[in-house]
């Protein structure tokens, strides 16, 4: 694969001048070092393979691995969380078992100190883990925040400081929010109390992950739509390293502190934080995971990050619907390249859309797909 090392300003210039609609992270030579897998449906770097971990998990979104090694997954459309165990260690889930139901668009999941935490659209609930290690009992809200709106999904992680962090998307494409809790990452004490805005100006930070080497919180950022004069190729999506009190620009700015024409406030933009890495416009980066514990992967991958691109909705030439590898150096993202492709056909049609990436207990990597209702297992 061709590794692209571009400063943000150079990347923006190239993307804004492009009319091909092809992902900036790919090249025709990429297929020379890849192989097909999953019965010829997907393409991965040579040496890797993809198989089904589970099928018939309709609308599956985010995942988390429990202390006992089982995989939990959210199904927002069904208001529930399911458990998928692999007791015989054959690389396939033994079944899909409902463990929590009656939820309000559950999305992000996290395990912390004997509880399963579920980020509903309107607040976080927790469910205790029983003596057998399985989440059991009625969910209890530990906090509340604004629900619904244009971006309904909520993502949760526990940081290196054991605090709870929740990403709340904006209610609109571009607007000044009525509450500072939208388009932000909120911080709570680990029991869900003590709510405050940790970082702002994040239009829709769907993916959250803690860098195991630095302890820093990273976010994948879905940027605005309908930006003239090149709405297909601007603005870039983003990877951000989220810090306390920082403003990442939305709705006033995009990219490297460029004012949105609706507000044209250069002075305000000058005090915002530019993205740590710019990604292909409208690729919709969602879940992501660092690979430190991916013991089945080669050593050169173990300091890097995988990100699921859900894919564009308003481009003449669709983009995304793939998983990319983000190379990390010095605690920062420096480059992006394709890792799994093939969910999107040459005519732009898609048979699947990846959503989340987690490292399983056995060191493999799992990828969820809400369009085909599947979870894939990636090994080397």
C-alpha positions in Angstrom: 0.0 0.0 0.0 1.1 3.5 -0.6 1.5 5.5 2.6 0.5 9.1 2.4 2.3 11.6 4.6 0.7 15.0 4.0 0.5 18.1 6.3 -3.1 19.2 6.8 -2.7 22.4 4.7 -1.3 20.5 1.8 -4.0 17.8 2.1 -6.7 20.4 2.0 -5.2 22.0 -1.1 -5.1 18.7 -2.9 -8.6 17.7 -1.9 -10.1 21.1 -2.9 -8.5 20.9 -6.3 -9.6 17.3 -7.0 -12.6 16.5 -9.2 -12.2 12.7 -9.3 -14.1 11.9 -6.1 -11.6 9.1 -5.4 -10.4 8.7 -1.8 -7.1 10.6 -1.1 -5.9 7.6 0.9 -5.9 5.1 -2.0 -4.0 4.7 -5.3 -4.3 2.3 -8.2 -1.1 0.5 -6.9 -2.8 -0.5 -3.7 -4.1 -3.7 -5.1 -0.6 -5.0 -5.7 0.0 -5.7 -2.0 -3.5 -6.9 -1.1 -5.5 -10.1 -1.3 -9.2 -10.9 -1.5 -11.0 -12.6 1.4 -14.5 -13.4 2.7 -15.3 -15.4 -0.4 -13.9 -12.7 -2.6 -16.0 -9.9 -1.2 -13.3 -7.9 0.6 -9.7 -6.9 0.0 -7.1 -6.7 2.8 -3.3 -6.4 3.0 -1.5 -9.6 2.1 -1.3 -12.0 5.0 -4.6 -10.9 6.6 -8.0 -12.6 6.3 -11.6 -11.8 7.2 -14.3 -14.2 8.2 -17.8 -13.9 9.8 -17.8 -13.8 13.6 -21.6 -13.3 13.6 -24.4 -12.9 11.1 -28.0 -11.9 11.4 -27.3 -9.1 13.9 -29.5 -6.5 12.3 -28.5 -2.9 12.7 -25.5 -3.7 14.8 -23.5 -0.6 15.8 -20.9 -0.3 18.6 -19.2 -3.1 20.5 -17.2 -3.7 23.7 -15.4 -6.7 25.1 -16.4 -7.8 28.6 -14.0 -8.9 31.3 -14.9 -12.5 30.5 -14.0 -12.1 26.8 -17.6 -12.0 25.4 -18.5 -9.4 22.9 -21.4 -7.0 23.6 -23.0 -5.1 20.8 -25.7 -2.4 20.6 -28.7 -2.6 18.3 -30.2 0.9 18.5 -33.2 0.2 16.3 -34.2 -2.6 18.6 -33.4 -0.8 21.8 -31.2 -3.5 23.1 -27.7 -4.8 23.8 -26.7 -8.4 22.9 -24.0 -10.7 24.1 -21.9 -12.9 21.7 -19.6 -15.4 23.3 -17.2 -17.9 21.6 -17.0 -20.6 24.2 -15.3 -23.2 22.0 -12.8 -20.6 20.6 -13.5 -21.4 16.9 -13.6 -17.8 15.9 -17.4 -17.6 15.6 -20.0 -16.5 18.0 -22.0 -19.3 19.6 -25.2 -17.2 19.3 -26.8 -13.8 19.9 -28.2 -13.4 23.3 -30.2 -10.4 24.5 -28.9 -9.1 27.8 -30.4 -5.6 28.1 -33.6 -4.3 26.5 -36.1 -1.4 26.6 -33.3 1.1 25.9 -33.5 4.5 24.1 -31.4 4.2 21.0 -28.4 2.5 22.8 -25.1 3.1 21.0 -21.8 3.2 22.8 -20.8 0.6 25.3 -18.1 0.4 28.0 -17.2 -1.9 30.9 -15.9 -0.4 34.1 -15.4 -1.8 37.6 -18.1 -4.5 37.5 -20.7 -2.7 35.4 -21.7 -2.5 31.7 -22.4 1.2 30.8 -24.6 1.9 27.8 -24.8 5.3 26.2 -28.5 5.9 25.3 -29.4 9.0 23.2 -30.6 10.7 26.4 -28.2 9.5 29.1 -26.0 6.7 30.3 -27.4 3.6 32.0 -25.5 0.9 33.8 -26.1 -2.8 34.4 -24.2 -4.8 37.0 -22.2 -7.9 36.0 -23.4 -11.0 37.8 -21.3 -13.6 39.5 -21.1 -15.4 36.1 -19.7 -12.3 34.5 -22.8 -11.6 32.4 -24.7 -8.3 32.5 -27.9 -8.9 34.3 -30.7 -6.8 35.8 -32.6 -3.6 35.0 -30.6 -0.7 33.5 -30.4 2.4 35.8 -29.6 5.9 34.6 -26.5 7.5 36.1 -26.8 10.7 34.1 -28.8 12.6 31.5 -28.1 14.8 28.6 -29.8 16.2 25.4 -31.2 13.4 23.3 -32.2 12.9 19.6 -31.7 15.7 17.1 -29.8 15.5 13.9 -27.1 13.3 15.4 -28.7 10.9 17.9 -25.8 8.5 18.7 -23.8 8.7 21.9 -20.4 7.2 22.5 -18.8 6.4 25.9 -15.3 5.6 27.1 -13.5 5.6 30.4 -10.3 7.6 30.3 -6.9 6.9 31.8 -8.1 9.0 34.8 -11.1 6.6 35.2 -13.5 9.5 34.4 -16.4 8.9 32.0 -16.4 10.6 28.7 -19.4 10.8 26.4 -19.5 12.3 22.9 -22.7 14.3 22.1 -23.3 15.2 18.4 -24.8 18.4 17.1 -28.6 18.8 16.6 -28.1 20.1 13.1 -25.7 20.3 10.1 -24.6 23.9 10.9 -26.0 26.1 13.7 -25.2 27.7 17.0 -26.5 25.2 19.6 -28.9 26.4 22.3 -27.0 24.2 24.8 -23.2 23.8 25.2 -23.7 20.1 25.8 -24.3 19.5 22.0 -21.4 19.2 19.6 -19.1 18.4 22.6 -17.4 15.8 24.7 -18.8 15.7 28.2 -16.8 14.5 31.2 -18.4 12.8 34.3 -17.0 11.3 37.4 -16.8 7.5 37.0 -20.2 7.0 38.7 -21.8 9.4 36.2 -22.0 12.5 38.4 -20.3 15.8 38.0 -21.2 16.6 34.4 -19.3 19.3 32.6 -18.3 20.2 29.0 -14.7 18.8 28.5 -14.3 19.9 24.8 -16.5 21.8 22.4 -16.7 22.6 18.6 -17.0 18.8 17.7 -19.9 18.5 15.3 -20.3 14.8 15.6 -17.4 12.9 17.3 -18.8 9.4 17.0 -15.6 7.5 17.6 -13.8 7.8 20.9 -10.6 5.9 22.0 -7.9 6.3 24.6 -4.4 6.1 23.3 -2.8 3.4 25.4 0.7 4.9 25.1 -0.1 8.5 26.0 -3.5 8.2 27.8 -4.9 11.0 25.5 -8.5 10.9 24.3 -8.9 10.7 20.5 -12.1 11.3 18.5 -13.2 10.8 15.0 -15.0 13.8 13.7 -17.8 13.9 11.1 -17.8 17.4 9.6 -20.5 19.6 8.0 -22.3 19.0 4.7 -23.2 21.4 1.9 -20.1 23.6 1.9 -19.8 25.7 -1.3 -18.2 25.7 -3.8 -17.0 22.1 -3.5 -19.4 20.3 -1.2 -18.3 16.9 -2.3 -14.6 17.3 -1.4 -14.9 19.8 1.5 -14.6 20.0 4.4 -12.3 17.1 5.5 -13.4 14.7 8.2 -11.0 14.7 11.2 -9.1 12.8 13.8 -8.8 15.0 16.9 -6.8 14.6 20.1 -9.2 15.9 22.6 -8.0 18.1 25.5 -9.7 19.8 28.4 -11.2 23.2 27.5 -10.3 23.1 23.8 -12.5 24.4 21.0 -12.3 22.5 17.8 -14.1 25.1 15.7 -17.6 23.9 14.7 -19.9 25.7 13.6 -17.6 28.6 12.9 -14.7 26.9 11.3 -13.6 23.8 9.4 -10.3 22.2 8.6 -7.2 24.1 9.6 -9.1 27.0 11.2 -10.8 28.1 8.0 -13.9 30.2 8.6 -17.2 28.8 7.5 -18.8 31.3 5.0 -22.0 31.5 7.0 -20.1 33.1 9.9 -16.9 34.4 8.4 -15.3 34.8 11.9 -11.5 34.5 11.3 -10.7 35.9 14.7 -12.7 33.2 16.5 -11.2 30.5 14.3 -7.7 31.6 15.1 -8.3 30.5 18.7 -9.5 27.0 17.8 -7.6 23.7 17.6 -6.9 22.4 14.1 -7.4 18.6 13.4 -4.6 16.3 14.3 -5.2 14.6 10.9 -7.5 15.4 8.0 -9.4 12.6 6.4 -11.3 12.2 3.1 -14.4 14.5 3.1 -17.7 12.8 3.8 -16.2 9.4 4.5 -18.1 9.4 7.9 -15.4 8.0 10.3 -17.1 6.2 13.2 -15.7 3.6 15.6 -12.0 3.2 16.0 -9.6 1.2 18.1 -5.9 1.2 18.9 -4.2 -2.1 18.2 -1.9 -2.4 21.2 -3.7 -5.6 22.2 -4.1 -7.0 18.7 -1.7 -9.9 19.3 -2.6 -11.7 16.1 -1.4 -8.6 14.1 2.2 -7.9 13.0 4.3 -5.8 15.4 4.3 -2.8 13.0 0.6 -2.4 13.4 0.5 -2.6 17.2 1.0 1.2 17.8 -1.5 2.2 15.2 -5.3 2.8 14.9 -8.0 1.3 12.8 -11.0 3.5 11.9 -14.3 2.4 10.3 -15.6 4.7 7.5 -19.4 4.3 7.3 -19.4 6.1 3.9 -20.8 9.2 2.2 -24.4 9.9 1.5 -24.3 13.0 -0.7 -21.5 12.6 -3.2 -22.0 11.9 -6.9 -19.1 9.4 -6.5 -19.6 7.7 -3.1 -16.7 7.3 -0.8 -15.9 5.4 2.3 -17.5 2.1 3.3 -14.1 0.7 4.4 -11.7 0.4 7.3 -8.5 2.4 7.3 -5.3 2.2 9.2 -4.0 5.4 10.8 -0.3 5.4 11.4 0.7 6.9 14.8 4.1 8.4 15.5 5.2 10.4 18.5 1.7 10.1 20.0 0.1 11.7 16.9 -1.7 10.5 13.8 0.6 11.0 10.8 -0.9 9.0 7.8 -3.8 7.0 6.6 -4.1 4.0 4.3 -6.8 1.5 3.3 -7.0 -1.6 5.4 -10.2 -3.4 4.4 -12.1 -2.4 1.2 -14.8 -4.0 -0.9 -18.1 -3.2 0.8 -18.6 -0.6 -2.0 -18.9 -1.9 -5.6 -17.3 -0.1 -8.5 -20.7 1.4 -9.5 -21.0 3.0 -6.0 -23.5 0.5 -4.6 -22.8 -0.9 -1.2 -23.6 -4.3 0.3 -22.3 -3.3 3.7 -21.2 -0.3 5.8 -18.6 -0.8 8.6 -19.4 1.0 11.9 -17.1 0.0 14.7 -13.7 -1.7 15.4 -12.7 -3.5 18.6 -9.8 -5.8 19.6 -11.2 -9.1 20.8 -9.9 -11.0 23.8 -8.0 -13.4 21.6 -6.1 -10.6 19.9 -8.1 -10.6 16.6 -10.0 -7.6 15.4 -13.8 -7.4 15.1 -15.6 -5.0 12.7 -19.4 -4.4 12.9 -21.6 -3.7 9.8 -25.0 -2.2 10.4 -26.1 -2.5 6.7 -25.5 -6.3 6.3 -26.1 -7.0 10.0 -22.8 -8.8 10.5 -19.7 -8.7 12.6 -16.4 -9.7 10.9 -13.3 -11.2 12.5 -9.9 -10.1 11.1 -6.7 -12.1 11.7 -3.2 -12.3 10.3 
